[in-house]
């Protein structure tokens, strides 16, 4: 059985250096003195309003659990704000048809397309699908390019060593 540590998880921009105390401990971002360290560090709740965020981490660090927990925590807030949310595990996607079923044909996404509100779309386990479907980055960029991105808040979780540079460059072009 996997252990579940109920720690607050933090995200940091890719271009920022992470400062740790004694080389191992994250200064508590909620304490006053920590404002001088890791200025860009934040929670998913703060980053989820960005047009595109990517959560990179090592195996077993809790990326999937964090996304699930954050979606559950923010569900009421988003509902009150009339914003939709979808968390999709793309780990078992093995073809364009699979991606179409999970993304394009998703009921919540179809409803969002008709209502034109904000959609918080999180795609989990991208790295798990890449071995079966190496063309996933290209297919995903193609599908995302068809969506109205002005109201789309995209978050993607992937193992850091598996993150495809092609997808990163394509997302930078889209967003």
C-alpha positions as CSV (number, residue, x, y, z in Angstrom):
1,X,0.0,0.0,0.0
2,X,1.3,3.4,-1.0
3,X,1.7,6.0,1.8
4,X,-0.3,9.2,1.5
5,X,1.5,12.2,3.0
6,X,-1.0,15.1,3.5
7,X,1.6,17.7,2.8
8,X,0.8,20.9,1.0
9,X,2.3,20.7,-2.5
10,X,3.9,23.7,-4.2
11,X,4.6,24.5,-7.8
12,X,7.5,26.7,-9.0
13,X,8.1,28.2,-12.4
14,X,10.6,26.3,-14.6
15,X,13.0,29.3,-14.9
16,X,13.3,29.8,-11.2
17,X,16.0,28.3,-9.0
18,X,14.5,26.4,-6.0
19,X,16.2,27.5,-2.7
20,X,16.3,24.9,0.1
21,X,17.4,25.2,3.7
22,X,20.4,22.9,4.5
23,X,20.1,21.7,0.9
24,X,17.0,19.7,1.6
25,X,14.2,21.7,3.3
26,X,11.7,24.0,1.6
27,X,11.2,27.2,3.5
28,X,7.5,27.5,4.4
29,X,6.1,29.8,1.7
30,X,3.4,30.8,4.1
31,X,5.8,32.4,6.6
32,X,6.8,36.0,6.4
33,X,10.5,35.4,6.2
34,X,10.0,33.0,3.3
35,X,8.9,35.8,1.0
36,X,12.6,36.4,0.2
37,X,13.1,32.8,-0.9
38,X,11.4,31.1,-3.9
39,X,9.3,34.2,-4.9
40,X,7.5,32.3,-7.7
41,X,6.5,29.3,-5.6
42,X,2.8,28.8,-5.2
43,X,0.0,26.3,-4.8
44,X,-2.0,24.8,-7.7
45,X,-4.9,27.0,-6.6
46,X,-2.8,30.1,-7.5
47,X,-1.4,28.7,-10.7
48,X,-4.7,27.2,-12.0
49,X,-5.8,30.6,-13.4
50,X,-2.8,30.6,-15.7
51,X,-3.6,29.7,-19.3
52,X,-1.1,26.8,-19.2
53,X,0.8,25.1,-16.3
54,X,2.9,22.0,-16.3
55,X,3.6,19.9,-13.2
56,X,6.9,18.0,-13.6
57,X,8.2,15.7,-11.0
58,X,9.8,12.4,-10.3
59,X,8.0,9.0,-10.1
60,X,6.0,8.7,-6.8
61,X,6.2,12.4,-5.8
62,X,2.4,12.7,-5.7
63,X,1.6,14.5,-8.9
64,X,-1.6,12.5,-9.6
65,X,-2.8,12.7,-6.0
66,X,-2.1,16.4,-5.9
67,X,-4.1,17.1,-9.0
68,X,-7.0,14.9,-7.7
69,X,-6.9,16.6,-4.3
70,X,-6.7,20.1,-5.8
71,X,-9.6,19.4,-8.2
72,X,-11.7,18.2,-5.2
73,X,-10.7,21.2,-3.1
74,X,-11.4,23.8,-5.8
75,X,-14.6,22.2,-7.2
76,X,-17.0,24.3,-5.1
77,X,-15.1,27.5,-5.9
78,X,-15.2,26.8,-9.6
79,X,-18.8,25.9,-9.4
80,X,-19.7,29.1,-7.6
81,X,-17.8,31.0,-10.3
82,X,-19.6,29.1,-13.0
83,X,-16.4,27.5,-14.2
84,X,-16.1,23.9,-15.3
85,X,-13.5,21.4,-14.4
86,X,-12.2,18.2,-15.9
87,X,-9.4,16.0,-14.7
88,X,-8.5,13.4,-17.3
89,X,-6.0,10.5,-16.9
90,X,-4.3,10.2,-20.3
91,X,-2.0,7.4,-19.1
92,X,-3.8,4.7,-21.0
93,X,-4.2,6.7,-24.3
94,X,-2.7,4.6,-27.1
95,X,-4.0,6.2,-30.2
96,X,-5.6,9.3,-31.7
97,X,-9.0,7.6,-31.3
98,X,-8.3,7.1,-27.5
99,X,-7.4,10.8,-27.2
100,X,-10.5,11.8,-29.1
101,X,-12.7,9.8,-26.7
102,X,-11.1,11.1,-23.6
103,X,-10.7,14.7,-24.7
104,X,-12.9,15.7,-27.6
105,X,-15.9,13.5,-26.8
106,X,-15.7,14.2,-23.0
107,X,-19.2,15.3,-21.9
108,X,-17.9,18.1,-19.7
109,X,-15.8,19.5,-22.5
110,X,-18.7,19.3,-24.9
111,X,-20.9,21.2,-22.4
112,X,-18.1,23.8,-21.9
113,X,-17.9,24.3,-25.7
114,X,-21.6,25.1,-25.8
115,X,-21.5,27.5,-22.8
116,X,-18.2,29.3,-23.5
117,X,-17.3,29.7,-19.8
118,X,-13.9,28.9,-18.2
119,X,-12.7,25.3,-18.2
120,X,-10.0,24.0,-15.9
121,X,-8.6,21.1,-17.8
122,X,-6.0,18.9,-16.1
123,X,-4.3,16.1,-18.0
124,X,-2.6,13.6,-15.7
125,X,-0.1,10.8,-16.4
126,X,1.1,12.1,-19.8
127,X,4.3,10.2,-19.4
128,X,2.6,6.9,-19.1
129,X,1.0,7.2,-22.5
130,X,4.1,8.2,-24.3
131,X,5.6,4.7,-24.5
132,X,2.5,3.4,-26.2
133,X,1.7,6.4,-28.2
134,X,4.9,8.4,-29.1
135,X,2.8,10.7,-31.4
136,X,0.7,11.9,-28.4
137,X,2.4,15.3,-28.1
138,X,1.6,16.1,-31.8
139,X,-2.0,14.7,-31.5
140,X,-2.6,16.6,-28.2
141,X,-1.3,19.9,-29.7
142,X,-3.6,19.4,-32.7
143,X,-6.6,18.8,-30.4
144,X,-5.8,21.8,-28.1
145,X,-5.4,24.1,-31.1
146,X,-9.0,23.4,-32.0
147,X,-10.3,24.5,-28.5
148,X,-11.1,28.1,-27.6
149,X,-7.9,28.8,-25.5
150,X,-9.0,32.2,-24.2
151,X,-11.2,30.4,-21.6
152,X,-9.1,27.2,-21.2
153,X,-6.9,26.8,-18.1
154,X,-4.7,23.8,-18.9
155,X,-2.6,21.9,-16.4
156,X,-0.5,18.9,-17.4
157,X,1.3,16.4,-15.1
158,X,4.3,14.4,-16.3
159,X,7.5,12.8,-15.1
160,X,10.3,15.3,-15.5
161,X,12.5,12.9,-17.5
162,X,9.7,12.1,-19.9
163,X,8.5,15.6,-20.7
164,X,8.7,16.0,-24.5
165,X,10.4,19.2,-25.7
166,X,8.2,19.1,-28.8
167,X,5.1,19.5,-26.6
168,X,6.7,22.2,-24.5
169,X,7.6,24.2,-27.6
170,X,4.1,23.6,-29.1
171,X,2.4,24.8,-25.9
172,X,4.5,27.9,-25.9
173,X,3.3,28.7,-29.4
174,X,-0.3,28.0,-28.5
175,X,-0.2,30.0,-25.3
